[in-house]
Amino acid sequence: MSWRIVADAEAVAREAVQHILADAKEALDRNGRFSLVLAGGSTPARAYRLLAEQDQDWSAWHFYFGDERCLPVDDPERNSVMAQENLFRHISLRPDQIHIIPAETGAETAAALYAQEIAPVLPFDLVLLGLGEDGHTASLFPGHEHPEDRLVVAVQDAPKPPPDRVSLNYGTLAAAGKRLFLISGKGKSDAVRIWRAGQDIPAARLPESEILIDEAAWHE
């Protein structure tokens, strides 16, 4: 793992944008297409607002989601709504560039539908990830196991509301070209400590990730 410690959540967001732009250029030069998996949370939201301010040709960018809550399509707690408010509405995109998890259909149905959608474009170029206070990432929680052959999994009985969710599976995240964790806030420090100590939390199951973390979360 590559840990980079910065001052605060705003610095995490700024650094994240630079990573995204660099990876986008690399992917566009190589394939003419850039696939970016978005994370939920307040620090990613800051990064999306900054990303929307960049002068880019967005026509070959494609946006996916690492996980989603099984809520109505317009519920403000959905990651897709957060991304719409902070990024999509501010840049020029065609509808076919935004790939939303249809979580309103229920966890099992949505997982199957999203697996069909993403299978032809894997592996993703860049996946953005967060870290929960319990060590979860996307909606992969401690104590939950999922079939390894599933690209996307239905999550039920999540330890935080809502209980039903949809998440990209470990293998799908691990296969991506790059993974970038965005971590901020003192509340994440215990999870960071046990991760660095080598405990088996979901975030630790992913290989070769870059981690942007602020001083509060890194606090020893």
Z-matrix of the N, CA and C atoms (Angstrom, degrees):
N
C 1 1.450
C 2 1.531 1 110.05
N 3 1.306 2 116.06 1 145.32
C 4 1.464 3 121.77 2 177.91
C 5 1.521 4 108.31 3 -112.21
N 6 1.341 5 116.83 4 106.96
C 7 1.454 6 122.46 5 -178.02
C 8 1.520 7 109.76 6 -95.50
N 9 1.324 8 117.11 7 127.75
C 10 1.467 9 121.57 8 174.55
C 11 1.518 10 108.28 9 -122.92
N 12 1.334 11 115.82 10 117.23
C 13 1.459 12 121.58 11 -177.03
C 14 1.523 13 109.08 12 -95.91
N 15 1.338 14 114.94 13 128.19
C 16 1.464 15 121.00 14 178.51
C 17 1.531 16 108.56 15 -126.76
N 18 1.316 17 116.22 16 174.42
C 19 1.467 18 120.54 17 -167.86
C 20 1.516 19 113.96 18 -65.30
N 21 1.317 20 117.31 19 -49.22
C 22 1.459 21 119.95 20 -170.64
C 23 1.522 22 110.24 21 -155.92
N 24 1.351 23 115.70 22 -177.21
C 25 1.470 24 120.70 23 -176.96
C 26 1.515 25 112.00 24 -61.51
N 27 1.332 26 116.79 25 -36.01
C 28 1.463 27 119.82 26 178.61
C 29 1.519 28 111.01 27 -63.85
N 30 1.330 29 116.57 28 -39.52
C 31 1.468 30 120.55 29 177.80
C 32 1.526 31 110.68 30 -67.38
N 33 1.330 32 117.46 31 -37.62
C 34 1.466 33 120.29 32 175.22
C 35 1.525 34 109.76 33 -58.73
N 36 1.326 35 116.95 34 -45.79
C 37 1.459 36 121.13 35 -179.28
C 38 1.526 37 111.47 36 -63.13
N 39 1.330 38 116.43 37 -43.81
C 40 1.475 39 119.40 38 -179.94
C 41 1.526 40 111.26 39 -63.24
N 42 1.325 41 116.71 40 -44.91
C 43 1.473 42 120.28 41 179.10
C 44 1.523 43 110.54 42 -63.87
N 45 1.325 44 116.30 43 -37.91
C 46 1.468 45 120.02 44 179.97
C 47 1.519 46 110.99 45 -60.79
N 48 1.316 47 116.91 46 -41.79
C 49 1.466 48 120.46 47 179.48
C 50 1.521 49 110.86 48 -61.20
N 51 1.319 50 117.11 49 -41.07
C 52 1.463 51 119.78 50 178.78
C 53 1.529 52 111.26 51 -64.48
N 54 1.331 53 116.76 52 -39.56
C 55 1.470 54 120.64 53 175.58
C 56 1.518 55 110.24 54 -61.61
N 57 1.330 56 116.55 55 -46.98
C 58 1.463 57 120.72 56 -177.91
C 59 1.522 58 110.72 57 -60.31
N 60 1.316 59 117.10 58 -46.06
C 61 1.466 60 120.48 59 -178.39
C 62 1.525 61 111.54 60 -64.13
N 63 1.329 62 116.68 61 -40.74
C 64 1.465 63 119.85 62 179.19
C 65 1.523 64 111.02 63 -65.50
N 66 1.330 65 116.95 64 -43.05
C 67 1.462 66 120.02 65 179.73
C 68 1.526 67 111.20 66 -69.09
N 69 1.325 68 116.34 67 -33.91
C 70 1.463 69 119.56 68 177.06
C 71 1.522 70 110.64 69 -63.50
N 72 1.314 71 116.61 70 -46.10
C 73 1.474 72 119.97 71 179.90
C 74 1.525 73 110.59 72 -59.98
N 75 1.330 74 115.54 73 -43.72
C 76 1.467 75 119.58 74 -179.73
C 77 1.526 76 111.09 75 -61.53
N 78 1.339 77 117.03 76 -45.85
C 79 1.460 78 120.77 77 -178.57
C 80 1.524 79 111.76 78 -68.46
N 81 1.325 80 116.59 79 -40.64
C 82 1.468 81 119.89 80 179.91
C 83 1.520 82 111.37 81 -66.27
N 84 1.317 83 116.65 82 -38.78
C 85 1.466 84 120.01 83 177.09
C 86 1.524 85 111.21 84 -65.53
N 87 1.326 86 115.68 85 -33.67
C 88 1.460 87 120.54 86 -176.35
C 89 1.522 88 112.49 87 -83.80
N 90 1.339 89 117.05 88 -44.15
C 91 1.464 90 121.25 89 -170.75
C 92 1.516 91 115.20 90 -122.81
N 93 1.341 92 116.98 91 -10.55
C 94 1.449 93 119.70 92 -175.24
C 95 1.511 94 113.74 93 73.16
N 96 1.336 95 116.73 94 16.22
C 97 1.460 96 122.19 95 -177.04
C 98 1.523 97 108.36 96 -154.62
N 99 1.324 98 117.65 97 144.74
C 100 1.457 99 121.65 98 178.40
C 101 1.520 100 109.02 99 -130.87
N 102 1.327 101 116.56 100 122.41
C 103 1.469 102 121.74 101 179.12
C 104 1.522 103 109.10 102 -109.07
N 105 1.323 104 115.72 103 118.44
C 106 1.450 105 123.11 104 -176.21
C 107 1.525 106 109.30 105 -119.35
N 108 1.325 107 116.26 106 125.93
C 109 1.461 108 122.01 107 177.15
C 110 1.521 109 108.65 108 -97.16
N 111 1.323 110 116.29 109 123.67
C 112 1.456 111 122.19 110 -175.70
C 113 1.523 112 111.72 111 -91.99
N 114 1.327 113 115.04 112 148.90
C 115 1.458 114 122.84 113 175.06
C 116 1.516 115 109.20 114 -108.39
N 117 1.325 116 116.43 115 161.51
C 118 1.446 117 121.55 116 172.49
C 119 1.512 118 110.49 117 -92.53
N 120 1.341 119 115.92 118 174.32
C 121 1.451 120 119.91 119 176.29
C 122 1.515 121 113.21 120 114.72
N 123 1.333 122 115.71 121 164.32
C 124 1.461 123 120.73 122 -174.57
C 125 1.524 124 113.04 123 -71.67
N 126 1.330 125 118.02 124 -37.65
C 127 1.470 126 119.21 125 179.74
C 128 1.526 127 111.28 126 -69.25
N 129 1.338 128 119.83 127 -46.33
C 130 1.468 129 118.46 128 172.06
C 131 1.519 130 112.96 129 -56.34
N 132 1.328 131 118.15 130 -37.92
C 133 1.472 132 120.09 131 178.58
C 134 1.521 133 110.77 132 -59.45
N 135 1.330 134 117.10 133 -41.53
C 136 1.470 135 120.56 134 175.48
C 137 1.526 136 110.53 135 -59.76
N 138 1.325 137 115.69 136 -43.56
C 139 1.465 138 119.71 137 -179.47
C 140 1.522 139 110.96 138 -64.08
N 141 1.328 140 118.08 139 -39.08
C 142 1.458 141 120.67 140 -179.37
C 143 1.523 142 111.28 141 -65.77
N 144 1.321 143 116.66 142 -37.96
C 145 1.468 144 119.30 143 177.83
C 146 1.531 145 110.77 144 -63.18
N 147 1.326 146 116.01 145 -41.00
C 148 1.465 147 120.00 146 177.89
C 149 1.531 148 111.14 147 -69.17
N 150 1.328 149 116.46 148 -38.95
C 151 1.465 150 120.21 149 179.83
C 152 1.522 151 110.39 150 -62.03
N 153 1.319 152 116.80 151 -38.67
C 154 1.472 153 121.26 152 -178.32
C 155 1.519 154 111.87 153 -63.81
N 156 1.322 155 117.22 154 -20.46
C 157 1.465 156 121.10 155 -179.18
C 158 1.525 157 112.62 156 -83.96
N 159 1.327 158 117.43 157 -8.16
C 160 1.458 159 121.05 158 -175.91
C 161 1.526 160 111.17 159 -78.67
N 162 1.306 161 115.08 160 145.67
C 163 1.464 162 121.55 161 178.38
C 164 1.524 163 108.38 162 -85.44
N 165 1.333 164 116.21 163 98.57
C 166 1.455 165 122.07 164 -174.94
C 167 1.520 166 111.03 165 -133.56
N 168 1.324 167 115.14 166 151.84
C 169 1.455 168 120.55 167 164.56
C 170 1.529 169 105.75 168 -86.58
N 171 1.326 170 117.09 169 105.26
C 172 1.460 171 121.83 170 -173.06
C 173 1.528 172 112.88 171 -86.17
N 174 1.320 173 117.81 172 0.99
C 175 1.465 174 120.17 173 -166.93
C 176 1.523 175 114.22 174 -64.99
N 177 1.325 176 118.49 175 -21.79
C 178 1.469 177 121.02 176 -179.03
C 179 1.528 178 112.60 177 -111.19
N 180 1.326 179 116.09 178 11.76
C 181 1.463 180 120.72 179 174.92
C 182 1.531 181 109.22 180 -86.61
N 183 1.333 182 116.09 181 138.98
C 184 1.461 183 121.14 182 174.63
C 185 1.527 184 108.89 183 -128.67
N 186 1.334 185 115.48 184 131.35
C 187 1.457 186 121.78 185 -173.52
C 188 1.527 187 110.60 186 -110.64
N 189 1.319 188 114.66 187 128.87
C 190 1.467 189 123.08 188 178.17
C 191 1.526 190 108.46 189 -123.27
N 192 1.328 191 116.31 190 178.22
C 193 1.460 192 120.58 191 -177.82
C 194 1.526 193 110.60 192 -129.15
N 195 1.328 194 114.88 193 139.16
C 196 1.460 195 119.61 194 178.92
C 197 1.512 196 112.83 195 -75.54
N 198 1.330 197 116.51 196 -30.34
C 199 1.457 198 120.29 197 177.76
C 200 1.520 199 108.99 198 -162.44
N 201 1.322 200 114.10 199 168.86
C 202 1.459 201 119.35 200 178.57
C 203 1.521 202 109.70 201 -155.28
N 204 1.321 203 115.31 202 149.43
C 205 1.462 204 122.36 203 175.94
C 206 1.530 205 109.36 204 -86.79
N 207 1.328 206 116.10 205 142.50
C 208 1.463 207 120.21 206 179.29
C 209 1.521 208 109.21 207 -81.00
N 210 1.306 209 114.72 208 84.08
C 211 1.462 210 124.40 209 -177.92
C 212 1.530 211 108.38 210 -135.67
N 213 1.337 212 118.16 211 166.19
C 214 1.465 213 119.54 212 176.29
C 215 1.524 214 112.30 213 -57.05
N 216 1.323 215 116.09 214 154.80
C 217 1.462 216 121.06 215 -172.10
C 218 1.522 217 113.55 216 -59.22
N 219 1.319 218 117.41 217 -26.83
C 220 1.463 219 120.16 218 -177.06
C 221 1.528 220 113.34 219 -103.62
N 222 1.320 221 116.89 220 11.12
C 223 1.464 222 119.77 221 -178.98
C 224 1.528 223 109.82 222 -69.13
N 225 1.336 224 118.35 223 129.93
C 226 1.463 225 120.49 224 -177.24
C 227 1.527 226 114.15 225 -64.76
N 228 1.347 227 117.41 226 -13.64
C 229 1.460 228 120.15 227 177.86
C 230 1.527 229 112.78 228 -83.21
N 231 1.316 230 117.47 229 -5.11
C 232 1.468 231 119.46 230 178.73
C 233 1.523 232 110.91 231 -78.85
N 234 1.325 233 115.60 232 142.30
C 235 1.463 234 120.50 233 177.05
C 236 1.523 235 111.33 234 -62.89
N 237 1.331 236 117.37 235 -34.44
C 238 1.462 237 120.34 236 -179.64
C 239 1.520 238 111.35 237 -64.88
N 240 1.334 239 117.38 238 -36.21
C 241 1.465 240 121.05 239 178.25
C 242 1.525 241 109.82 240 -69.09
N 243 1.318 242 116.80 241 -42.76
C 244 1.472 243 120.44 242 177.07
C 245 1.526 244 110.95 243 -59.59
N 246 1.328 245 116.86 244 -44.01
C 247 1.462 246 120.21 245 -179.95
C 248 1.520 247 111.21 246 -66.34
N 249 1.324 248 116.71 247 -37.61
C 250 1.463 249 120.23 248 177.43
C 251 1.522 250 110.78 249 -61.47
N 252 1.324 251 116.74 250 -45.69
C 253 1.462 252 120.98 251 -176.02
C 254 1.529 253 112.48 252 -70.07
N 255 1.327 254 117.13 253 -35.50
C 256 1.461 255 120.26 254 -172.89
C 257 1.528 256 114.32 255 -98.31
N 258 1.345 257 117.34 256 -18.54
C 259 1.464 258 119.56 257 -175.21
C 260 1.524 259 112.94 258 -133.89
N 261 1.318 260 117.63 259 -62.63
C 262 1.458 261 120.49 260 -167.86
C 263 1.528 262 113.34 261 -59.09
N 264 1.317 263 117.00 262 -41.40
C 265 1.464 264 119.94 263 -175.91
C 266 1.525 265 112.80 264 -70.04
N 267 1.324 266 116.70 265 -12.67
C 268 1.462 267 121.03 266 -175.52
C 269 1.524 268 113.80 267 -102.03
N 270 1.330 269 117.35 268 -5.07
C 271 1.464 270 120.01 269 -179.09
C 272 1.524 271 108.96 270 -128.90
N 273 1.319 272 115.71 271 164.91
C 274 1.458 273 121.01 272 -176.52
C 275 1.533 274 109.84 273 -89.33
N 276 1.329 275 115.96 274 110.65
C 277 1.461 276 121.67 275 -179.35
C 278 1.525 277 110.15 276 -134.73
N 279 1.333 278 115.80 277 147.59
C 280 1.453 279 120.92 278 169.17
C 281 1.535 280 108.57 279 -83.83
N 282 1.314 281 118.39 280 155.02
C 283 1.469 282 119.75 281 178.18
C 284 1.527 283 113.19 282 -56.69
N 285 1.342 284 117.46 283 -32.71
C 286 1.463 285 119.34 284 -177.00
C 287 1.524 286 113.64 285 -75.31
N 288 1.340 287 117.85 286 -1.10
C 289 1.463 288 120.79 287 177.05
C 290 1.525 289 112.39 288 -91.99
N 291 1.315 290 117.56 289 -9.40
C 292 1.458 291 122.36 290 -177.51
C 293 1.529 292 108.33 291 -111.92
N 294 1.314 293 116.01 292 118.73
C 295 1.464 294 121.57 293 -173.36
C 296 1.529 295 108.94 294 -115.50
N 297 1.316 296 115.58 295 92.36
C 298 1.458 297 122.47 296 -174.20
C 299 1.527 298 110.30 297 -90.48
N 300 1.326 299 116.47 298 139.43
C 301 1.465 300 121.40 299 174.06
C 302 1.529 301 108.40 300 -72.15
N 303 1.341 302 118.92 301 123.92
C 304 1.467 303 120.46 302 -177.62
C 305 1.530 304 111.81 303 -79.53
N 306 1.330 305 115.49 304 60.01
C 307 1.468 306 120.64 305 -171.73
C 308 1.520 307 113.30 306 -66.25
N 309 1.325 308 117.12 307 -19.40
C 310 1.468 309 120.20 308 178.26
C 311 1.525 310 112.37 309 -65.69
N 312 1.341 311 117.26 310 -13.34
C 313 1.470 312 121.06 311 178.85
C 314 1.522 313 112.64 312 -84.48
N 315 1.328 314 117.11 313 -4.91
C 316 1.466 315 121.25 314 -176.01
C 317 1.512 316 110.59 315 105.45
N 318 1.326 317 116.04 316 151.42
C 319 1.463 318 120.65 317 -171.26
C 320 1.529 319 113.12 318 -60.43
N 321 1.323 320 117.79 319 -48.47
C 322 1.473 321 120.46 320 -175.91
C 323 1.523 322 111.23 321 -65.27
N 324 1.333 323 116.65 322 -47.73
C 325 1.464 324 120.31 323 -178.87
C 326 1.521 325 110.62 324 -64.31
N 327 1.319 326 116.83 325 -44.78
C 328 1.463 327 120.47 326 -178.54
C 329 1.514 328 111.85 327 -63.45
N 330 1.332 329 117.33 328 -40.25
C 331 1.469 330 120.31 329 179.19
C 332 1.526 331 110.53 330 -61.78
N 333 1.324 332 116.55 331 -42.74
C 334 1.467 333 120.01 332 179.91
C 335 1.520 334 111.10 333 -66.21
N 336 1.327 335 117.45 334 -43.17
C 337 1.460 336 120.95 335 -179.23
C 338 1.534 337 111.33 336 -65.70
N 339 1.321 338 116.58 337 -41.31
C 340 1.460 339 119.03 338 -177.84
C 341 1.531 340 111.00 339 -71.05
N 342 1.318 341 117.16 340 -34.59
C 343 1.471 342 119.94 341 175.83
C 344 1.520 343 110.56 342 -60.16
N 345 1.332 344 116.67 343 -41.42
C 346 1.463 345 120.01 344 177.76
C 347 1.523 346 111.34 345 -63.80
N 348 1.331 347 116.27 346 -37.18
C 349 1.461 348 119.73 347 -177.77
C 350 1.520 349 112.50 348 -70.56
N 351 1.327 350 117.02 349 -41.13
C 352 1.464 351 118.87 350 -173.51
C 353 1.525 352 113.80 351 -86.63
N 354 1.326 353 117.82 352 -22.18
C 355 1.470 354 120.36 353 -174.48
C 356 1.530 355 113.59 354 -51.72
N 357 1.343 356 119.40 355 -42.77
C 358 1.471 357 118.74 356 -177.37
C 359 1.527 358 114.68 357 -69.56
N 360 1.336 359 118.83 358 -15.56
C 361 1.469 360 120.20 359 -173.46
C 362 1.524 361 113.00 360 -110.64
N 363 1.313 362 117.73 361 -0.64
C 364 1.458 363 119.74 362 -179.84
C 365 1.517 364 111.56 363 -70.28
N 366 1.337 365 118.91 364 151.69
C 367 1.458 366 127.19 365 0.44
C 368 1.528 367 111.72 366 -82.16
N 369 1.338 368 115.76 367 153.77
C 370 1.452 369 120.41 368 175.24
C 371 1.529 370 110.51 369 -68.34
N 372 1.327 371 115.43 370 154.32
C 373 1.470 372 119.43 371 177.83
C 374 1.524 373 112.05 372 -76.28
N 375 1.315 374 116.99 373 -45.82
C 376 1.458 375 121.26 374 -176.65
C 377 1.519 376 109.18 375 -145.10
N 378 1.337 377 115.33 376 133.75
C 379 1.460 378 122.07 377 175.93
C 380 1.525 379 108.26 378 -117.23
N 381 1.323 380 116.14 379 126.62
C 382 1.457 381 121.64 380 172.29
C 383 1.524 382 108.65 381 -93.39
N 384 1.329 383 115.91 382 137.70
C 385 1.453 384 121.08 383 -176.07
C 386 1.524 385 110.28 384 -136.55
N 387 1.309 386 115.17 385 153.97
C 388 1.449 387 121.12 386 172.35
C 389 1.518 388 109.80 387 -115.84
N 390 1.318 389 116.07 388 -178.22
C 391 1.456 390 122.20 389 178.73
C 392 1.521 391 108.46 390 -134.28
N 393 1.332 392 116.24 391 123.02
C 394 1.450 393 120.00 392 176.60
C 395 1.520 394 111.54 393 -82.02
N 396 1.314 395 116.35 394 164.66
C 397 1.455 396 120.44 395 -179.70
C 398 1.525 397 112.54 396 -63.64
N 399 1.341 398 116.38 397 -21.27
C 400 1.465 399 120.95 398 176.80
C 401 1.521 400 112.25 399 -96.02
N 402 1.333 401 117.21 400 4.99
C 403 1.466 402 120.94 401 179.88
C 404 1.505 403 114.73 402 91.48
N 405 1.344 404 117.92 403 3.92
C 406 1.462 405 118.30 404 179.80
C 407 1.533 406 110.01 405 -74.88
N 408 1.320 407 114.55 406 156.82
C 409 1.454 408 120.90 407 172.62
C 410 1.516 409 108.07 408 -139.31
N 411 1.350 410 117.03 409 149.91
C 412 1.470 411 120.49 410 -164.63
C 413 1.531 412 106.23 411 49.84
N 414 1.335 413 118.68 412 -129.77
C 415 1.469 414 119.65 413 171.26
C 416 1.524 415 109.99 414 -118.17
N 417 1.328 416 114.50 415 40.80
C 418 1.460 417 121.94 416 174.94
C 419 1.529 418 107.09 417 -100.48
N 420 1.344 419 115.61 418 110.43
C 421 1.456 420 121.34 419 -170.50
C 422 1.523 421 111.88 420 -106.26
N 423 1.327 422 116.93 421 153.48
C 424 1.474 423 120.20 422 174.77
C 425 1.526 424 110.60 423 -57.76
N 426 1.322 425 115.68 424 139.35
C 427 1.451 426 120.87 425 178.80
C 428 1.508 427 115.09 426 84.34
N 429 1.323 428 117.88 427 -7.20
C 430 1.463 429 121.94 428 177.37
C 431 1.524 430 108.82 429 -101.49
N 432 1.312 431 116.59 430 128.51
C 433 1.458 432 121.38 431 175.97
C 434 1.525 433 108.97 432 -114.58
N 435 1.317 434 116.06 433 146.82
C 436 1.466 435 121.04 434 -177.05
C 437 1.523 436 109.44 435 -133.17
N 438 1.340 437 117.62 436 148.73
C 439 1.474 438 120.28 437 178.59
C 440 1.533 439 110.77 438 -56.87
N 441 1.313 440 116.21 439 130.62
C 442 1.464 441 120.24 440 -175.49
C 443 1.517 442 112.89 441 -65.72
N 444 1.329 443 117.55 442 -23.86
C 445 1.464 444 119.67 443 -176.10
C 446 1.525 445 113.30 444 -84.72
N 447 1.336 446 118.81 445 1.66
C 448 1.460 447 121.93 446 179.98
C 449 1.528 448 110.13 447 -92.29
N 450 1.330 449 116.43 448 127.50
C 451 1.461 450 120.29 449 175.68
C 452 1.523 451 110.94 450 -70.18
N 453 1.325 452 114.91 451 -38.65
C 454 1.465 453 122.84 452 -177.77
C 455 1.517 454 107.05 453 -131.09
N 456 1.340 455 116.84 454 139.74
C 457 1.453 456 119.14 455 -175.17
C 458 1.531 457 111.15 456 -123.02
N 459 1.320 458 114.05 457 149.23
C 460 1.459 459 121.53 458 171.20
C 461 1.522 460 107.93 459 -84.90
N 462 1.309 461 116.46 460 130.65
C 463 1.460 462 122.24 461 -179.71
C 464 1.522 463 107.75 462 -112.83
N 465 1.305 464 115.88 463 122.96
C 466 1.457 465 121.06 464 178.20
C 467 1.526 466 109.31 465 -126.41
N 468 1.305 467 115.91 466 154.12
C 469 1.468 468 121.42 467 -176.70
C 470 1.523 469 111.64 468 60.22
N 471 1.325 470 116.85 469 39.07
C 472 1.461 471 119.95 470 174.11
C 473 1.531 472 109.01 471 -60.49
N 474 1.341 473 118.24 472 143.58
C 475 1.461 474 120.55 473 -176.83
C 476 1.519 475 114.58 474 -73.95
N 477 1.320 476 117.33 475 -2.13
C 478 1.460 477 120.84 476 174.59
C 479 1.521 478 107.95 477 -133.99
N 480 1.323 479 118.33 478 148.08
C 481 1.470 480 119.95 479 -175.57
C 482 1.524 481 111.70 480 -70.69
N 483 1.347 482 115.76 481 151.19
C 484 1.463 483 126.13 482 -7.54
C 485 1.527 484 110.61 483 -76.62
N 486 1.324 485 117.86 484 156.18
C 487 1.469 486 119.73 485 -175.70
C 488 1.519 487 114.22 486 -70.54
N 489 1.334 488 118.00 487 -25.81
C 490 1.468 489 121.49 488 -178.14
C 491 1.521 490 109.99 489 -100.68
N 492 1.330 491 114.82 490 128.31
C 493 1.454 492 121.29 491 -177.37
C 494 1.528 493 109.51 492 -145.73
N 495 1.322 494 115.35 493 173.46
C 496 1.463 495 122.60 494 174.94
C 497 1.522 496 106.82 495 -131.04
N 498 1.330 497 116.80 496 138.97
C 499 1.467 498 119.71 497 -177.07
C 500 1.523 499 111.36 498 -143.83
N 501 1.316 500 115.89 499 145.15
C 502 1.459 501 119.02 500 165.61
C 503 1.523 502 107.65 501 -62.34
N 504 1.305 503 116.20 502 142.09
C 505 1.460 504 121.30 503 -177.45
C 506 1.530 505 111.11 504 -82.93
N 507 1.323 506 115.60 505 167.23
C 508 1.467 507 120.77 506 -178.52
C 509 1.520 508 112.65 507 -53.56
N 510 1.325 509 116.98 508 -45.95
C 511 1.455 510 119.94 509 -176.71
C 512 1.516 511 112.69 510 -63.61
N 513 1.325 512 116.64 511 -38.30
C 514 1.463 513 120.81 512 178.48
C 515 1.521 514 110.90 513 -65.06
N 516 1.328 515 116.73 514 -42.98
C 517 1.464 516 121.07 515 178.10
C 518 1.524 517 110.52 516 -67.00
N 519 1.333 518 116.98 517 -41.97
C 520 1.462 519 121.09 518 -177.10
C 521 1.518 520 112.38 519 -66.57
N 522 1.336 521 117.16 520 -29.49
C 523 1.461 522 120.92 521 -176.81
C 524 1.519 523 113.14 522 -78.46
N 525 1.323 524 118.14 523 -13.22
C 526 1.466 525 121.00 524 -177.88
C 527 1.514 526 111.36 525 -61.36
N 528 1.324 527 114.96 526 153.60
C 529 1.464 528 118.96 527 179.32
C 530 1.511 529 112.54 528 -59.08
N 531 1.338 530 116.32 529 -42.51
C 532 1.463 531 121.33 530 178.76
C 533 1.527 532 109.14 531 -145.90
N 534 1.341 533 113.75 532 152.43
C 535 1.464 534 121.75 533 175.33
C 536 1.521 535 107.79 534 -127.37
N 537 1.316 536 116.52 535 135.94
C 538 1.462 537 121.66 536 -179.34
C 539 1.521 538 108.83 537 -131.21
N 540 1.335 539 116.17 538 114.90
C 541 1.458 540 122.10 539 175.35
C 542 1.524 541 109.52 540 -87.97
N 543 1.338 542 115.69 541 137.59
C 544 1.456 543 122.82 542 174.65
C 545 1.525 544 107.05 543 -117.12
N 546 1.340 545 116.48 544 113.78
C 547 1.464 546 120.80 545 -172.39
C 548 1.518 547 109.02 546 -130.87
N 549 1.334 548 116.24 547 128.18
C 550 1.459 549 119.90 548 178.78
C 551 1.514 550 110.44 549 -149.05
N 552 1.327 551 115.81 550 152.17
C 553 1.449 552 121.40 551 174.00
C 554 1.509 553 114.33 552 100.29
N 555 1.324 554 115.35 553 142.47
C 556 1.462 555 121.84 554 -178.33
C 557 1.520 556 112.26 555 -59.55
N 558 1.340 557 116.99 556 -29.93
C 559 1.449 558 120.39 557 -179.19
C 560 1.519 559 114.12 558 -61.98
N 561 1.315 560 117.24 559 -17.99
C 562 1.477 561 121.08 560 -179.86
C 563 1.534 562 112.43 561 -92.19
N 564 1.334 563 117.68 562 -5.35
C 565 1.468 564 120.08 563 -170.59
C 566 1.528 565 112.83 564 -64.25
N 567 1.345 566 118.37 565 -36.99
C 568 1.468 567 119.37 566 179.01
C 569 1.523 568 111.04 567 -65.43
N 570 1.335 569 116.57 568 -41.94
C 571 1.463 570 119.79 569 178.44
C 572 1.526 571 110.68 570 -64.23
N 573 1.319 572 116.81 571 -39.65
C 574 1.468 573 120.51 572 177.40
C 575 1.525 574 110.21 573 -62.81
N 576 1.313 575 116.45 574 -42.64
C 577 1.469 576 120.20 575 -178.41
C 578 1.520 577 111.27 576 -61.67
N 579 1.336 578 117.89 577 -45.95
C 580 1.462 579 118.87 578 -178.53
C 581 1.528 580 111.16 579 -71.67
N 582 1.320 581 117.51 580 -29.21
C 583 1.469 582 120.93 581 174.19
C 584 1.525 583 109.28 582 -63.29
N 585 1.318 584 116.72 583 -50.24
C 586 1.463 585 120.45 584 -178.93
C 587 1.521 586 111.94 585 -64.83
N 588 1.348 587 116.72 586 -25.22
C 589 1.462 588 120.67 587 178.19
C 590 1.524 589 112.56 588 -79.66
N 591 1.334 590 116.53 589 -5.10
C 592 1.461 591 119.99 590 175.71
C 593 1.510 592 115.68 591 91.65
N 594 1.338 593 117.29 592 13.50
C 595 1.459 594 118.62 593 178.62
C 596 1.524 595 110.96 594 -73.69
N 597 1.321 596 114.78 595 154.01
C 598 1.471 597 121.23 596 -174.64
C 599 1.522 598 110.35 597 -85.30
N 600 1.328 599 116.08 598 79.76
C 601 1.459 600 121.07 599 171.67
C 602 1.526 601 107.97 600 -101.58
N 603 1.330 602 117.97 601 160.17
C 604 1.469 603 119.06 602 -177.58
C 605 1.528 604 114.29 603 -52.74
N 606 1.324 605 118.06 604 -43.74
C 607 1.471 606 120.02 605 -178.81
C 608 1.518 607 111.63 606 -59.01
N 609 1.325 608 116.89 607 -33.06
C 610 1.460 609 121.08 608 -176.58
C 611 1.523 610 113.07 609 -75.75
N 612 1.323 611 117.40 610 -10.08
C 613 1.465 612 119.99 611 -179.20
C 614 1.528 613 112.68 612 -80.98
N 615 1.313 614 116.98 613 -6.42
C 616 1.462 615 119.95 614 -178.22
C 617 1.524 616 109.84 615 -97.25
N 618 1.329 617 117.09 616 142.86
C 619 1.466 618 120.73 617 -175.42
C 620 1.526 619 113.30 618 -89.00
N 621 1.307 620 115.93 619 159.65
C 622 1.476 621 124.51 620 165.23
C 623 1.516 622 114.50 621 37.10
N 624 1.312 623 115.96 622 59.10
C 625 1.459 624 120.30 623 179.73
C 626 1.523 625 110.63 624 -103.49
N 627 1.328 626 115.26 625 152.34
C 628 1.458 627 120.70 626 169.80
C 629 1.520 628 108.03 627 -97.53
N 630 1.316 629 116.34 628 141.05
C 631 1.455 630 121.17 629 -174.32
C 632 1.519 631 109.22 630 -128.15
N 633 1.326 632 116.01 631 118.23
C 634 1.457 633 122.09 632 172.04
C 635 1.516 634 107.53 633 -99.46
N 636 1.317 635 116.99 634 121.74
C 637 1.452 636 120.86 635 -173.46
C 638 1.508 637 110.75 636 -138.53
N 639 1.327 638 117.37 637 140.80
C 640 1.464 639 117.87 638 -179.84
C 641 1.530 640 110.19 639 -90.70
N 642 1.321 641 115.37 640 169.05
C 643 1.454 642 121.51 641 -173.09
C 644 1.528 643 112.27 642 -62.55
N 645 1.330 644 116.72 643 -33.77
C 646 1.452 645 119.54 644 -179.97
C 647 1.517 646 111.95 645 -64.82
N 648 1.330 647 117.28 646 -41.09
C 649 1.453 648 121.36 647 179.96
C 650 1.525 649 111.58 648 -73.83
N 651 1.321 650 116.70 649 -28.64
C 652 1.455 651 121.25 650 -178.82
C 653 1.526 652 112.43 651 -80.36
N 654 1.297 653 117.27 652 -14.55
C 655 1.465 654 123.30 653 -171.85
C 656 1.523 655 111.73 654 -44.59
N 657 1.337 656 116.16 655 127.42
C 658 1.459 657 121.37 656 -176.84
C 659 1.531 658 110.75 657 -101.43
